[in-house]
Amino acid sequence: MRDPLTTVKEHLDAVHTGDPEAMAADYAPDAVLVRDVVYQGKGAIADYFTTVPERLGDGRVEFAEPRLEGALVAVAWTLRGGPGEGTSGTDRFEVTDGMIVHQTVTLDGGDF
């Protein structure tokens, strides 16, 4: 079973592929993603991830090194290039049994 840091690092690698299925693969079936709205369940999260490549355009998400914050894994990020240039935030992940069960996205300003 993957530890929380490994799980999140593998998820971040999947984000860089641009493949929505790969991005959703690390989520538990009943996971929750809290962003501007709440996405409940792996299917809804996968649907959200289908929107990410188009919204990024030719931009790329630059992730800081994931760090443990108590029981959570936190990752700061910044968008480089594309229509969201400079957008930044921090994602906090709760991981159970090697799967993401809850993620909260906190934006530092506007969205992309």
C-alpha positions as CSV (number, residue, x, y, z in Angstrom):
1,M,0.0,0.0,0.0
2,R,1.3,3.5,-0.9
3,D,2.0,6.0,1.8
4,P,0.3,9.4,1.6
5,L,3.3,11.3,0.2
6,T,3.8,8.6,-2.6
7,T,0.1,8.7,-3.4
8,V,0.0,12.5,-3.8
9,K,3.3,12.5,-5.8
10,E,1.9,9.9,-8.2
11,H,-1.3,12.0,-8.5
12,L,0.8,15.1,-9.4
13,D,2.6,13.1,-12.0
14,A,-0.7,12.2,-13.5
15,V,-1.8,15.8,-13.6
16,H,1.2,16.5,-15.8
17,T,0.0,13.9,-18.3
18,G,-3.2,15.8,-19.0
19,D,-5.1,12.5,-19.0
20,P,-8.3,12.9,-16.9
21,E,-8.5,9.1,-16.2
22,A,-5.0,9.1,-14.9
23,M,-5.7,12.2,-12.8
24,A,-8.7,10.5,-11.2
25,A,-7.1,7.1,-10.7
26,D,-5.7,7.9,-7.2
27,Y,-9.2,8.8,-5.8
28,A,-11.3,6.5,-3.7
29,P,-14.8,5.7,-5.1
30,D,-16.5,8.0,-2.6
31,A,-13.8,10.7,-2.5
32,V,-14.6,14.4,-2.3
33,L,-12.9,17.3,-4.1
34,V,-13.7,20.7,-2.7
35,R,-12.9,23.5,-5.1
36,D,-15.2,26.3,-6.2
37,V,-17.9,23.6,-5.9
38,V,-17.9,20.2,-4.3
39,Y,-17.3,17.1,-6.5
40,Q,-18.6,14.0,-4.7
41,G,-17.4,10.6,-5.9
42,K,-14.7,9.4,-8.3
43,G,-17.0,9.8,-11.3
44,A,-17.7,13.5,-10.6
45,I,-14.0,14.1,-9.9
46,A,-13.0,12.4,-13.2
47,D,-15.6,14.7,-15.0
48,Y,-14.0,17.7,-13.4
49,F,-10.6,16.6,-14.6
50,T,-11.8,16.5,-18.2
51,T,-12.1,20.3,-18.0
52,V,-8.5,20.9,-16.8
53,P,-6.5,20.5,-20.0
54,E,-8.6,23.0,-21.9
55,R,-8.6,25.5,-19.1
56,L,-4.8,25.2,-18.8
57,G,-4.3,25.7,-22.6
58,D,-0.6,25.6,-23.2
59,G,0.1,26.3,-19.5
60,R,1.6,23.9,-17.0
61,V,1.1,23.4,-13.2
62,E,4.3,23.8,-11.3
63,F,4.1,22.0,-8.0
64,A,6.2,22.6,-4.9
65,E,7.4,19.5,-3.0
66,P,4.5,17.9,-1.2
67,R,4.8,18.2,2.6
68,L,3.0,16.6,5.5
69,E,0.8,18.8,7.6
70,G,-0.4,16.5,10.4
71,A,-2.6,13.9,8.7
72,L,-2.8,15.9,5.4
73,V,-0.4,16.3,2.5
74,A,-0.2,19.9,1.3
75,V,1.1,21.0,-2.1
76,A,1.5,24.6,-3.2
77,W,1.3,25.2,-6.9
78,T,1.5,28.0,-9.5
79,L,0.4,28.0,-13.2
80,R,3.1,28.8,-15.7
81,G,2.0,30.0,-19.1
82,G,-1.4,29.7,-20.7
83,P,-4.5,31.7,-19.8
84,G,-4.1,31.2,-16.1
85,E,-0.5,32.4,-15.9
86,G,0.4,33.2,-12.3
87,T,-2.7,31.6,-10.7
88,S,-1.6,29.9,-7.5
89,G,-3.0,28.0,-4.6
90,T,-2.5,25.1,-2.2
91,D,-4.1,21.7,-2.3
92,R,-4.5,19.6,0.8
93,F,-5.1,15.9,0.5
94,E,-6.3,13.3,3.0
95,V,-5.1,9.8,2.0
96,T,-6.5,6.6,3.4
97,D,-5.3,3.1,2.4
98,G,-3.2,4.6,-0.5
99,M,-6.2,6.5,-2.0
100,I,-7.1,10.1,-1.9
101,V,-10.4,10.4,0.0
102,H,-10.6,14.2,0.4
103,Q,-9.0,17.1,-1.4
104,T,-9.4,20.8,-0.7
105,V,-8.2,23.4,-3.2
106,T,-7.4,26.9,-1.7
107,L,-6.8,29.6,-4.3
108,D,-4.5,32.5,-3.5
109,G,-6.6,34.8,-5.7
110,G,-8.5,34.3,-8.9
111,D,-9.2,31.0,-10.7
112,F,-8.1,29.8,-14.1
